[in-house]
Amino acid sequence: MNTLQPQSSETSLSLHQAAQMLATSSLSVRDAEVRLALAIDRGELVADILRWATEQWEGERLEGNIDRMRTFIERADLEAWLSAGGLPNRA
């Protein structure tokens, strides 16, 4: 697997990696990506965001044109968001 890694910190996850961790039998990786992107775009979840330009879209796009492989979330921020009720209906 050729996953992009953050340059600055081993405590960061790409949006895609975070979604993979959150996926369950009732929540697909894609659905988790969409929920994370919405939270980031609404300012509910802190992230180091990289957005696609319109002509660069690759596959299904996420809210705010967020690049799922090059947008990074600190694990502590993800945990805080989850503790505050982020990602409802988590199985």
N, C-alpha and C positions, 0 to 999 in steps of 0.2 A: 504494500500500500504506500503510495507516494503522498503523504499528508504534509502540508505546510506547517512549519513550527514557528512559534513566535521567536523573535530575535532577543527580546529583552528579559524574558522571565520564564522559568520552568513552571510557574504557578498559573500560567495562562492556558486557556483552551480556545481553539477556534470555535466559532458558533456551531459548526458542523460537529466537532468533537463533543461539545456540550450537549447537543441534541442526541447524539449517539448514546451518551451516558443516561439521558433522561427517557429514552425510548423504552416502552413496555409493550406488552401484548395488546394493550388498548390504545397506545399512542405511538404512531409511526415516527421514524426519524424526521421525515418531511414535516409532519404536524408539529413536532417539537421545534424544528427550525423556524417554522412560521410563528409559533408562540414566542420564541426567544426574540425574533426579529421585531415583532410587534412591541414587546416590552422595551427593547432597545430604542426603537423609533419613538415611543411615547415618553422616554426618559425614566422609565421604571427600573431599568437594568443598565448599569454602567458598562460600557464596552469601548474598545479602541476600534473605531468603525472605518471600514473601507467600503465605499459605494461604487457600484458599476455605473459607467456612463451608459446612456440608452443604447448606443450601438455596440456595447460590449456584453450585453446580457448573454448568459450561458445557462441553458436549460430553463427550468421554472424559476421565475424571479421571486425574491422575497420583498416584503414591505420595505419601502424606502430605498430600494435597489441595493440592499446590503449584500456584500460579498460574503457568503457563508464560510469560505475557506480562509479569508484574510481579514476577518473581523474577529477580534480576540476579547475574551471575557476572563477576568481574574476569577479563580476558583472561589475566593472569599466573597466576591461580589455576587457570584452565582448562588452560593449558599445563603447569603443574606436575603437575596431576592426570593429564593425558595422558602426560607423561614418566614418571610413576610406574606406568604400566601401566593407567590408566583406559581404559574403552571398548575391551575386547579384541575381536579379530577385525575391527579397522578395516581397510578396504580402501583 
